[in-house]
Amino acid sequence: MGRRKNQSSSSTSDSAATRFEDADHDESMCDHPDLDKAVLDVSMADDEPAEVSNDKTSADYYFDSYSHFGIHEEMLKDLVRTKTYQNVIYQNKFLFKDKIVLDVGAGTGILSLFCAKAGAKHVYAVECSDMAERAKEIVETNGFSNVVTVLKGKIEELELPVAKVDIIISEWMGYFLLFENMLNTVLYARDKWLVDDGILLPDKCSLFLTAIEDAEYKEDKIEFWNNVYGFDMSCIKKQAMMEPLVDTVDQNQIVTNSQLLKTMDISKMTPGDASFTAPFKLIAERDDFIHALVAYFDVSFTKCHKLMGFSTGPRSRSTHWKQTVLYLEDVLTVCHGESIVGTMTVAQNKKNPRDIDIMLKYSLNGQRCTVSRVQCYKMR
C-alpha cells in the first residue's frame, strides 16, 4: 500500500515498552535458526492451484486463502508476531512441560513446533485449509512426528484423540482484531476441550481508537472519485468511505490521545462479547485537522513468568496487521484540548459472520468546528 512511511517501524511506544518485552529479545533461545526457513521451504513445495468451484461459500474462500504459502510467509516474517509467540513459549517452558496442547488454526505448524521443542507432552495442530498437508511434512521433516499430530478439519466438526487439553494456543487475531471471526472458534475449543484450570495463549486483547490528520491520502484515495478525467464518479466515493482501510499510519499523523474501547478476556468471555458498543473521548493534543479515526489492538500473555505481548499501534513496531483507518465524511478542525466524543458499535455481519459491521457516532463542539454525525462501515 506504501502510502505512509512508518517512521516508528524500529521503535516501540513508551506505553508498549513498559508493558511488553521486545519481541526480538533473547534470540539465543532459538537453538535452530533454520527452523523458520525450513517451514517456508516446505510450505512452498508442491504448491498446486486449487480447482475452481462455482458453489463455494464465503467460508470456503476464507479457508482457501490460507491454503497458499504466501499468506503464511507474510505472517512468519512478521517478527513482532512470531518472535513474541516464540519467546512466550521458550521463556516459559514450565507452562508446557508434559502438557497436552491444542493449536487452533495451526497453519504451517510453527507454534506447534515451538511448543514441542519447549517440552510439551503432545500437541494437536488443527488446520482446516490444505496447508495441513504441508504442516504434516514440516513436522516430519523437523523430527517432531512423535510429539505433534496435525489434524485437518474444522474445530467445530472434528474430534480430538483426547478428552481434554491443558493449553490452547492460537494466533487468531484478524485486522481490527475481530475481522475473520476466528475468535469464536477458539472459544468453542475452550469450552469443549480445555481443562478447568487450563491456559489460553494469548488470554487478553484490547482494542484502541485514536484520530489522525490524513489530508494528502484522503484526497488521493477518496476525493479522487469526484472528478475522474472530467467525469463524476462520486458514487464510488461513497463506497470507498464505507470500507475501512488497512494500512500503516505514521505516528506523526496522530492528533489525539488513544482511547481504550474494549478489553477481551479470552478465558472468560462469550462469543457475544465480541459484539459491543463502546464510548470514546478523543482529546486533541495540538491544533490540527482530523480526517480519520484509527483502530489498533494490543495482545497480552498474562500467564507467563512476566507479562509479555505486543501492540499493533502506530507508535509501536509495525506488524502485518498494520492499523485500521476509518475515514470521516467531515474534516474536523480541532484546537488543543477539544474533544471528539461518541460511540463505536461493532457487530458480526448477519450474512457472513467473518465480516464486521461498524457504526460510528461522533460529535465535536469546538471553537472552529461543530459537527455531529453517524457513519457506517463494512469490513469485507
N, C-alpha and C positions, 0 to 999 in steps of 0.2 A: 504493500500500500504506500509506503515510502513518502508520506506527506509531511511527517514531522520528524525532525532529528531529535531522537530521545537523548537529551544531554545527561539524563540521570542513569543511563544504562550501566554504568560501572560503579554507581554509588547506591547507598541504602539510606532511607529516611531515618531521621533520629528516632522516631517512634518505633519503626520496624527494628532498628538496631537494638533498642532496649528490650524488645520482646523476643526477637528471633535471632538465633545464631546464623552467620552467613552460610549459605549452602555449600560454599567451597571450602569450608573449614575442615581441616584434618583429612587431606586427601591421602595421607598414608594409610588410611583404613582400607583403601582399595588394593587388595592383595593381587588382583588380576586386572591390570589396566586394559587388557584386550577384551574384557567381557562385553562392554558396550559395543565394540567393533564386531565381535562375534555375533551379537544379536542382530546388528544391522546387516552383516554379510549374509546370514542365513535367511533373514526375513526378505532379502532382495532376491533370493534364489527361487527359480521355478515360479516366478510371479506371472500368472496367466490371467488374461482378461476374463471376467465373469460373463456368462451368457446373459444377453439382454432379455428380460421378461416384460411383457406388457401388462401383467396383472399384479405388479408389486405394490405394496402399501408403503406409506412414508416410513414405517418401522423397518421394512425391508431395506430401503435405501439407506437408512441410518446404519444398519449393521454392515451393508455392503461397503459403505465409505471407510469402514475400519478394516476391510479386507486388504486394502492396498498398503504397501510398505511405506509410502510417502508420509502419511499422517503419523505413523509410528516413529519415523525418522525425526520428524519435527519435534515430537514430544520427548524422545530420548535425548535430543540435542539441547533441549531446554534444561540448562544446568541448574537453575533455581529449583525447578520441579524435581528433576531426577536425583540430584545430589542431596536435596533435603530428605527425600524418602530413604536414600541410601544411608545418610548419616543417622536418621531416626532409628533405622534397623541395626546398623553396625555398632552404634554407640549405646544401644540399649539391648544388648544381647540377652540380658537377664529376662526380658519380656518374652523372648522367643524360644529360649532353651526348652526342648522337649515338649513344645506346644503344637497343637493342630491349628493350622492357619488356612483361611479361605481368602483367596484373591479374587475379587469381583471385578470382571472386565479386565482380564489379565493382559490382553494384547499380546506382545511378544514374550511375556512372562518375566520381564525384568524384575518386578517386585517380588515375584515368587522365588527367583534365583537369589535375590538379596536375603530373603527370609530363610531359605535353605542353608545358605552359607553362614547365617547367624546362629544356626543350631536348632531350627525348627524340627520337630519330630516328623511331621508330614505337612505338605502344602497342597491344597486343591486349587488349581488355577482354572477358573471358569471364563471362557471366552466364546461369544456367540458367533463372531464373524469367522471367515475362512482363515484368518490369521492363527486360529487354534492349531491348524496343521503345522504351520511354521513354528509355533511355540513348542510343540512336541519335539520337533527336530532340534530346536535350540536347547531344550532341556537335556536331550540325549547327547548332543554334541559337547555340552559342558559337564557331563558326567553326573547329573542330578536326577536321573530317572528313578532312582530308588527312593527319592525324597519328594519329588514334585510330580503330581498327576494332573495332566491337562484334560479338562472336560469341555467338550464343545456343546453349546446349547444355551438356552435362556435360563437364568437363575430360577425364574418362576415356573419352569417346566421340568427341570431335571431333579434327580435325587442324588445326594452325596452318599458315598460309601460309609459315612459315619453319621451318627445321630446328632452330634454337636461339635462345634469348633470353639477353640479358646480365643482366637483373634480373627477379626475380619479386617483386611486391608484393601483399599481401593483408591484409585485415582479417578474419581467420578465427576469432578468439577468441570463444568462447561463454561462457555462465555457467559458473562453476567452471573456467574456461579451456577445458575439453575438451568441454563439452556441445555437441551437434550434430555433433561429429566432422568438422569441415571441415578439420582439420589434415591428415588423410590425403590429402585432395585436393591440398593444397599440396605434400605430399611426393611425390605421384605426378607433379605438374607439374615439380617439381625434378628428379626422376630422368629424366624424358623430355625436357625441353627446356632446362634451364639449362646454360650452358657451364661448363666445369670450374672456372674462376675466377670464376663468376658470383656475384651478390649476392642474398640473400634479405632482404626487409624486411617485418616485423621478423625478427631472426635468433635472439633468445633470449627465453624466457619462464620465469618462476619462480612456483611455487605455494607459498603460505604458509598456516599454520594458527595460530590464537590461540583464546582462550577468553573468554567474556563472562558477565556477570550479566544475566539477562533474565526475572526473575520475573513482571513485570506482563504482558508479551506472551505468555509461555508459558501463563500462567493463562488469558488471553483466547482463545488460538488452540488450545491443546492440552487443557488441563484442562476447558475448556468442555463437552466431549463427555461428561464423567462424569455430568452432570445437566442435561438439556435440558428445561426446563419439567416437571421431575419424572420424566423418563424417562432410563434408562441407555442412552446411545449410545456407550459406550466402545469398541465395535468400530471406529468411525470414528477414534477417537483413535489406535489402533494404526497405521492407515493414514497419518494426519497426521504421526505421528512418523517414518515411513519416507521421507517426501518432504521433501528439503531445501528450505528457504525462501530465495528470492532477495529480499533486502531491504537497506535501508541501516541500518547499525549505527552508533550514536553512539559516538564514541571514548571517552567517559567510561564506557562499559559494559565496556571491556577490562580483564581481571583479570590476565592473564599476559603473558609475552613472546610474540613471534611466532617460529615455527619454520619454517625453510625445509624444505619437503617434497621438492621436485623442481625441477631446472632443466633445461630442454629447449633444446638447441642445434639449431635448425631446419635448419641447413646440414648436420648430420652424422647426426641421429637417424634411426631406422627407425620405421615405423608401430607396431611392437610396443612401442616405448619409452613410448608414451602409456598403457600399462597397467603398473602398478607397485605395489610395496609399499614404503612409506617409514616409518621410525621417527620418533617425535616425543617431545619432552620439554618440557612447558609448565610454567614456574616461576611460581608466584603472586607478584605484586608488591604484594599487600596482602591482609589478611584479608577474605574475601568469600564469596559463594555463586557457583557456576558452573552455568548451566543449558544452555549450548550451546557447541559449538565453531564457529568461523567460518573459512571459507576465502576467500582472495582471491589475486590474481596481479599480478605486475609484467611489463611488456613492455619490451624493450630493442632499440635500433637501434645496434649496436656498430660498424658500418662507416662511420659519419658522421665528420665532421671532429672532433667531440667527442661523447661519449656522450649519447644522447638516449633518451627513453622516458617511461613513465608508470606509476603504481601505481593499482590499484583498491582499495587497503586502506582501512580505516575512518579512518585518520589522514590520508588524502590527499583531495584534491578529488574530489567524488562523480562517478561515471560511470554510464552506463546499465547497466553490468554489476553495479553495487552490490556486495554480498557474498553468500556462500552460507552460510546458517545451518543447522547440524546439531544438532537438539535431543537432549539426553541423557535417557535414562529416569530416571536418578538426579539428584537435586540434590546437587551436591558442595559440601561445606563445606571451604574451604581456609584455611590460615594462611600468612602471608607466608613465602616461601622453600620451601614444599612443592611437590612436582612431580606432575603428571599425566603418566604415561608410557604409550606404546602404539605402535601402528602403524596406518596407513591404507592400505587396498588399493583401488586404483582400476582399473576394467576396463570395456571396452565391453560393453553388454548383448548377449547372444548373438542374441536375436530381432531387435533393432533396434540396430545399431551406433552410431546417432546418440544413443542414450540411454546413461547411465552408471550402473554399479553401484558402490557404495561400501561397504566393510566397515571398521568402526572397532573396534579393540580398545584398551581403555584401563583403567588401574588407578590408584588413589590409596591410599596408605597414610599417612594423616595423623593428627594429634592428635585431630581431631574427626570424621573420616570415613575409613572403609576400604571400598573398593569395587573390583570387577574385573568387567568386562562386555564383551560383544561385541554391537555393533549394526550392522544393515544398512540401507542407504538406497538409494533408486532415484530418479535424476533423469530425469523424463519430460517 
